[in-house]
Amino acid sequence: MRLWTLHPKYLDAQGLVALWRETLLAREVLRGRTVGYRHHPQLNRFRQCAAPRSAINAYLAFVHAEAETRGYHFDHSKLARVASAPRMLVTAGQLRYEWTRLLGKLQRRSPAVYRQHRAVRRPEAHPVFEIVPGPVEAWERLPQSPAA
């Protein structure tokens, strides 16, 4: 599961569809309707909100809006009410880490989209996040470096 801190406009078609599906799954996890993924670290930032369900619903609404902008037809009936969704704080280090990770995926999977975005130096965050100074978030699962 990857709930990107990055704005969904940077994702290729495959990535946007995956984000839609994974966010729907994440919402079910936050609703307590799944057995798996209950302890997934990507969900910590939503759980820390005063209104986790509203936060994930707001996140999902922006993913849907990006899909609509592109002419995709994601099921609007899957959207839920957003009571109030305060912006969540995420570090600049997390945003940079995800940007590097996304560019690597795009370079392999969607070279045209990679070329479109590779010159971006300061990517935008998903609108539900406010970027603050700091390193990669503690909940991020970083790849293990090989033993020396």
C-alpha positions, 0 to 999 in steps of 0.5 A: 500500500502506498498512499502518496504524500505527492500530489496525484497529478504526478502519477501515471495512469497505472499509479493513479488507478493503484492509488484509488484502489489502495485508498479505498482499501485504507478507508475500509481499514480505518472503518475497521472492516478488514482483517489485513493491513490494520497495522500498515505504517502508511495509515499512522498519519491518518489515525493521528488526525482528530477525524481519521475517516474525514481525512482519508475521505478528503484524500480520496476526493482529491484522487477522484478529482485528478482522475476526472481531470484526466477523463477517467471514470472512477466511481463517484459513489465510492466517495464519502462525506468529508466533515472536516479534514484538517491538513496533516503535517508531513516532513519535507524529507518524506516528500523528497523520498517519495519523489525519488521513489516515484521518479524511479518507478516512472522511469521504468514503467512510464518513460514519457511521464518520467520525462514530463516530470524529471525536471521538477525540483520542488514537487507539490504535496497532495492537498491534504498535507502540509509540508514541514521541515524534517527527515523521512517520516519514522513510519516509512519503511526504508529499504535495507542496505546490504551488510558491509 
